Amino acid sequence: MAWDEWDQLTAGAAQRMQIDHLAGPGGGGSNGSSGGPAPDLKASQGPWTKASGIAQELQTATHAALTEIQTAHESIKGGTDGFASTAALNEILPTWEKRLASVRNECDRLHGALAKTGRDFGEFDLAVAGKLSRIDTGDKPDWAR
C-alpha cells in the first residue's frame, strides 16, 4: 500500500471518528451548532453532589436490608431447629451478610468521595473566578490581553 493511500485512509478514519464536542485541530470545542466554539470543559458541583446523595441513600437502604435479614434470621432460628431449610439458611447467612456489608461500606466510601469532589469543584470554580476578576486588562485590545 502506498503511503499517500495510507494517509488518505487514516485521515478519512480520523474525520469519521471525530466527536463533535471535542476540540478539533484548530482548538476550541464545538457546541454542536453552527454558533461556533464553546468551552472545552464544563464541570459543576451539582452532578457530584447528586451522585453522593444517591450513594448515601443506597448505603442507608443496604444497612436496613442487612439489619432486616439478621433480624429475620434470628426470629426463625428458635422454632425451626432440625429442619434442612434452617441449616441451609444458617449456611448462606454469613455470605449474604458479607455481601451486603461490602455494598454498604462501598456506598459509604463513595458518598464521601463524591461529596468531596463536588465541594472541590465548587470551591475551585469560586477560587478561579476570584483570581480572574482581579486581572486588570485596562484598555488593551483583545489580542494583547
C-alpha positions as CSV (number, residue, x, y, z in Angstrom):
1,M,0.0,0.0,0.0
2,A,1.4,3.4,-0.9
3,W,2.0,6.0,1.8
4,D,-0.4,8.5,0.2
5,E,-3.1,5.9,0.2
6,W,-2.4,5.1,3.8
7,D,-2.6,8.9,4.7
8,Q,-5.9,9.1,2.9
9,L,-7.4,6.2,4.8
10,T,-6.2,7.4,8.2
11,A,-7.4,11.0,7.5
12,G,-10.8,9.6,6.5
13,A,-11.0,7.4,9.6
14,A,-10.0,10.3,11.8
15,Q,-12.6,12.5,10.3
16,R,-15.3,9.9,10.8
17,M,-14.3,9.3,14.4
18,Q,-14.1,12.9,15.5
19,I,-16.5,13.6,18.2
20,D,-18.5,16.8,17.7
21,H,-18.0,18.3,21.1
22,L,-14.2,17.7,21.3
23,A,-11.7,20.2,20.1
24,G,-10.7,19.9,16.5
25,P,-7.3,20.6,15.1
26,G,-7.9,24.3,15.3
27,G,-8.6,24.2,19.0
28,G,-11.8,25.1,20.9
29,G,-14.7,22.8,21.3
30,S,-17.9,22.8,19.4
31,N,-21.3,23.2,20.9
32,G,-22.9,21.1,18.2
33,S,-24.4,24.1,16.5
34,S,-23.2,26.5,13.8
35,G,-22.7,29.2,16.5
36,G,-19.0,28.5,16.9
37,P,-16.8,27.2,19.6
38,A,-17.9,26.6,23.2
39,P,-15.8,26.0,26.3
40,D,-13.8,22.8,26.0
41,L,-14.6,21.6,29.5
42,K,-17.6,22.2,31.8
43,A,-17.6,21.0,35.3
44,S,-20.1,21.7,38.1
45,Q,-20.7,20.7,41.6
46,G,-24.3,19.6,41.0
47,P,-23.9,16.1,39.5
48,W,-21.2,15.1,42.0
49,T,-23.5,16.2,44.9
50,K,-26.4,14.3,43.4
51,A,-24.4,11.2,43.0
52,S,-23.2,11.5,46.6
53,G,-26.8,11.7,47.8
54,I,-27.7,8.6,45.8
55,A,-24.7,6.7,47.2
56,Q,-25.9,7.7,50.7
57,E,-29.4,6.5,50.0
58,L,-28.1,3.2,48.8
59,Q,-25.9,2.9,51.9
60,T,-28.8,3.5,54.1
61,A,-31.1,1.0,52.3
62,T,-28.4,-1.6,52.3
63,H,-27.8,-1.1,56.0
64,A,-31.5,-1.5,56.6
65,A,-31.6,-4.7,54.5
66,L,-28.7,-6.1,56.4
67,T,-30.4,-5.4,59.7
68,E,-33.6,-6.9,58.4
69,I,-32.0,-10.1,57.2
70,Q,-30.3,-10.6,60.6
71,T,-33.5,-9.9,62.5
72,A,-35.5,-12.3,60.3
73,H,-32.8,-15.0,60.7
74,E,-32.9,-14.7,64.5
75,S,-36.7,-14.9,64.6
76,I,-36.9,-18.2,62.6
77,K,-33.9,-19.8,64.3
78,G,-35.7,-20.7,67.5
79,G,-38.6,-22.7,66.3
80,T,-37.2,-24.4,63.2
81,D,-34.1,-26.2,64.6
82,G,-33.6,-29.5,62.9
83,F,-35.2,-28.6,59.6
84,A,-33.0,-28.8,56.4
85,S,-34.1,-25.3,55.4
86,T,-32.8,-23.9,58.7
87,A,-29.4,-25.5,58.1
88,A,-29.3,-24.0,54.6
89,L,-30.2,-20.6,55.9
90,N,-27.5,-20.9,58.6
91,E,-25.1,-21.8,55.8
92,I,-25.9,-18.9,53.5
93,L,-26.5,-16.1,56.1
94,P,-22.8,-15.3,56.5
95,T,-22.2,-14.9,52.8
96,W,-25.2,-12.5,52.5
97,E,-24.1,-10.5,55.5
98,K,-20.6,-10.2,53.9
99,R,-22.0,-9.1,50.6
100,L,-24.4,-6.6,52.0
101,A,-21.8,-5.2,54.4
102,S,-19.4,-4.8,51.4
103,V,-22.0,-3.0,49.4
104,R,-23.0,-0.8,52.3
105,N,-19.3,0.1,53.0
106,E,-18.6,0.9,49.4
107,C,-21.6,3.1,49.1
108,D,-20.5,4.9,52.3
109,R,-17.0,5.4,50.8
110,L,-18.5,6.7,47.5
111,H,-20.8,9.1,49.3
112,G,-17.8,10.7,51.0
113,A,-15.6,10.7,47.9
114,L,-18.3,12.1,45.6
115,A,-19.3,14.8,48.1
116,K,-15.7,15.9,48.5
117,T,-15.3,16.0,44.7
118,G,-18.4,18.2,44.4
119,R,-17.2,20.5,47.1
120,D,-13.8,20.7,45.5
121,F,-15.3,21.6,42.1
122,G,-17.4,24.3,43.8
123,E,-14.5,25.8,45.7
124,F,-12.2,25.6,42.7
125,D,-14.7,27.4,40.5
126,L,-15.0,30.2,43.1
127,A,-11.3,30.5,43.5
128,V,-10.6,30.7,39.8
129,A,-13.4,33.2,39.3
130,G,-11.9,35.3,42.1
131,K,-8.5,35.2,40.6
132,L,-9.8,36.1,37.1
133,S,-11.8,39.0,38.4
134,R,-8.6,40.6,39.9
135,I,-6.9,40.7,36.5
136,D,-6.6,44.2,35.2
137,T,-6.9,44.2,31.4
138,G,-7.0,48.0,31.2
139,D,-7.5,49.4,27.7
140,K,-5.6,46.7,25.9
141,P,-7.1,45.2,22.8
142,D,-8.3,41.6,22.9
143,W,-5.2,40.3,21.1
144,A,-2.9,41.9,23.6
145,R,-4.6,40.5,26.8
